[in-house]
């Protein structure tokens, strides 16, 4: 069950992080979107791990 929560945190974090640069005029497939998606995924993993433990 813990793996599912961590995966969900990664999915939500990377989705929000990848979409965030579009508010500033960047495209969905821009390099900033990829970077923010990776950072958001890592942040989502960290937050879900903290929530479990």
N, C-alpha and C positions, 0 to 999 in steps of 0.2 A: 504494500500500500504506500510505503514511503517513496518508492521510485516513481509512482504515478503522480504524486504531489509535486515532486521535484521536476518531473517532466512538464507538468502543467505550468509551473512557475517559469520554466525556461521558455515555453511556448508563448505565454502571455507577455513576458518581458521582452522577448525578441520581436514580437509583433508590435508592441507599443514603441520599442526603441527604433525599429525599422520605419515606422510611419511618422515618427516625430519630426524628421527633417522636412517633410512635405509642408509643414506649417510655416517654414522659413523660405519656401520657394524651390527647394531641391526636389529632384525627381525621386520616385520610389526605387528606381534601380541605380541611384547614384552611389558613389563611394562613401559618402557620409551616411547614407541610409544603411549600408552594409556594416560600417563601423558602429553606428548607434545600435543596430540590431544585435551585433555581437556583445556589446556592452550591456544592453538590456537583457539579453539571455543570461549572461553571467550574473547580473544583479538579481534576476528572477530566481536563478538557482540558489544564490546565497540567501535571499529572503525566505524562500520556501524551506531551505535547510534550517535556518534559524527558527522558523515557525514550528518545525517538527521537533527539534531538540530543545 
